[in-house]
Amino acid sequence: MDRDLKHPARGGLALLELLTVLSVILLLVGLVIPMFLSAHERSNRFHCQDNLRQIGQYLLFYGSDSKRRLPTTAAISQTPDNTESEPIPAGPSQDNVAAAMFRLIQRYDASPRLFVCPNTEAVADKTGGAARWGRRSFSDVKRNLSYSMHNLPPSSQGLLADFRKFFGGRGDFVIMADMNPGIRSEDDNVLAVTPTSPPQQMRWGNSNNHGKRGQNVLYADGRVEFADNPFVGVDNDNIYTTRSNTIIDWPGDADDSILLPTDD
């Protein structure tokens, strides 16, 4: 009878041990998964930074080869022999900004993968080779582009001024960054943030590319840095709006950066 009385005790101990083991496993999983996700995010962030650095190099090539010009947001006639006419004045357009970036693919056969942040669901445009001259821009801007570029004014004077900034002028001028979050999606409102906004509200002005934690920024001196808010560059200006707090617009002055297109 004594042996029979011991059986329940052994069973209870086994159950307790099992629960303890399960608790330890769950604790380890809870620790490892965030660490894995954090490492994955850091890897994607560095990959994204490298994309912007390479795009910056192509912009330098373009400026050197294009009579002291950078890709313009105005319409330009495009030919396979790398010749082009003067910019045609046009109103500010997100599609024109995307087309300006696409010219790097056309002229230098830059890889479309450079324009896709690995931390997003975007996919590289399949257009390449001679076929790249058959189009004005990406097949689908929302699907093939993860970055925003400064919305250059169409005038030659404006283009020359921006060229000088990019080549040895204001090194802190912002040329490109992760995609402008816009104002229409949930928790996206670049018009509602200020330099003194609390952290939770400040996230409204951050790109969606990196989970609203911030954005990689390409400066005129070629460096790329991760910023946890959009108030960076010359005078700590909001890079996703003009100084007048507008989005789809020309810059207010030579030092005013306004990056397009947006997620909207």
N, C-alpha and C positions, 0 to 999 in steps of 0.2 A: 504493500500500500504506500509505503514511503516513496518508492520509485515512481508510482503513478502521480503522486502529489508534486513531483519535481517537473513533470512534463509541461504543465502550463507556464511555469517560470521560464523554461528554455524557449518556449514559443514566444512569450512576451519579450524576452531579450532579443530574439531574432528580429521581431517587428521593429523594435526600437532602433536596432542597428541599421535596418533597411531605411528607416525614415531619416536617420542621421546621414547615411551615405547619399540619399537623394537630396537632402538639404545642402550638403557640401557640393554636389554636382550642379545644382541650380545656382548656387552662389558663384561657382567658377564660371558657369555659362554667362551669368549676369555680368561678370567682370571681363571675360574674354571678348564677348560680342561687341561691346562699346569700343574696346581697344582695337578690334579688327576694323570696325567701321571708321574709327578715327584715323587709323593708318591708311585705309583705302582713300579717305577724303584727302589726306595730306598728299598722297601719291597723285591723285587727280589734280589737286591744286598746283603741284609742281609741273605736271604735264601741261596744264593750262598756261602757266607762266612761260614755259618754253615755247608754246604756240605763239604767244604774243611777242616774244623776243624775235622769233623768226619772221613774223609778219612785219615787225619793225625794220628788220634788215631789208625786206623787199620794198618797204616804203622808201628807204634810203636809196636803193637802186633806182626806183621809179623817179625820185626827185633828181638824181644825177643824170638820168637819161631823158628827162622831159622838160628841158629848158627851164630849170629851177621851179618846177611845179610838183605838187603832190596830187594824187587822184582827187578829182573834183566831184562834187555832188550834182553839178549840172550835167546835162546830156552832152556827150562827146561822140563824134563819128568815130567808129572803130574799124580798123583795117588790119588784115593779117601781117602786113609788112611793118607793123609797129609805128606807122605814121598816124597822125590825128590832127583834126582841125582845132580851131580855138573853141573854148568852152561856150556852149549856148546857154545864156541865162535862163534859169528856171526857178520856180518857187521851191522852198524847202520841202523835201520829200524823203520819207524814210526809205523808199525804194531806190532813190538816187544815191543815198549813202551806201546801201548794199551794193549797188552797181559799181560804185567807186572802188569798193574792196574787191569786187569780182575782177577788176582790171588787172590786179596782181596775178590772178590765175591766167588771164588771157595773155598778158605780156611776158610773164616769166614762167608760165606753166607751174606756178606754185601749187603745192598739193592742196586739194579741197579739204583734206583732213585738218589742216592748220586752222581752219575757221570753225572747228567744232570742239567745244570744251568737253572733255571726257566725262565730266560730272553731270552732263545733261543727256536728254533722250535724243538730241539732234544727231543726224547722220551726215556723212560727207556727201557732197554733190558728186554724181557719177560722171559729170561732163569733164572731158580731158582731151588732150591732143588737139588736132585740128578742129574738132567739134566745138571747142570752147569759144571760137569766133562766131559761131552761129547764134549766140544768145547775148543779151545785154547784161544779164545778172544771173544769180543763183536760180536753180529750178524752182525751189520753194524756200523763200527767205526764212520763214518760221521753222523749217525743218533742217535747213542746210547751213545755218549761221548762228553762232553763239556769242558773237561779239558786237560791240558798237564802236563807231569811229566818229571823230570830230566832224561836225557838219560844216565843211568849208563853204564860205560864200563864193558865188560864181565869178566875181570880178578878178581880173588878173592881179590887181593890187593886193587883194586879200590872199590870193594864192601865194604870191611872192612873200608876203609877210609871214604866212604860216611856214613857208619853206625855210625862211631865215630862223624862225624859232626852232624848227626841227634840227637844223644844222648849226648848232652852236649858240643859239639864242637862249630863250628862257628854258632851261633844262627841266623845270618842274611843270611845264605845260603838259596837259594830258592829251595824248593822241588817240588812245583806244583803251577799252576796258571790257570786262564781262558785260553781257547784254543789259541795257537799260530796262529796269523792271516796269516802267510805265506807271499807270494810275488805275487801271480797270480791274485787275485781278484781286483776289482776296489778299489782304495784307500788303498790297502794292500801291504806294502813293508817294511818288518822289516830290510832289508839290506840298506835302503835309509835314515834311521834316525840316528842321533847322539845325544849326550847329550845336544848339543846347538841348535838343530833343532827348528824352530819356532813352536808355538802350532798347527797350521793347518797341518804342515808336520809331527809333532810328532804323530798325530793321526794315521798315516799310520802304526806305529809300535804297536798300541794298539789292544787288542783282540776285536773281533766283538761281544762278548757276551753281552757287555754293551754299545752298540751304539758307539764304538770307544772312549768312555770317559775315559777308563782305564781298569784295571783288578784287581780282587782279587788275592792276592798272599799268599801262604802258606810258612812260613819260617821254618827253622830247629828247632827253639825253640817252635814250635807249634802255634804261633800267626798267624792270618790272617788279612791282611790289604789291603785296596783299594789304588792302586797306579795309578796316572794319566799319567804315562809314563812307558816304559819297562826297564828303567835304575835304577834298584833297587838291593838290596842284596849286596853280597861281592864286594867291590870296585865299586859299582853302575854299575855293568856289565849289558849288554842287556840280559835279561833272555831268549829271543827267538832266540838268535844267539850265536855262540861260540866267543871266543876272536878274532878269525881269520875272523869273519864276515861271517860265513857259517851257514847253517841251518841243513841239514841232515848229521850230523857228530858227532864224539865223542867229549867230552869236551877237551879243550886244556890243562887243568891242574886240580888239585884237587879242586880248588875254582871256576872253570868255569862252570856256570849253562847253560844248553841248554835244553829247554822244548819242548817236542814233544808229540803227533803229531801236524800237522798244519791244517789249513782250506783248504789248497791246494788240 
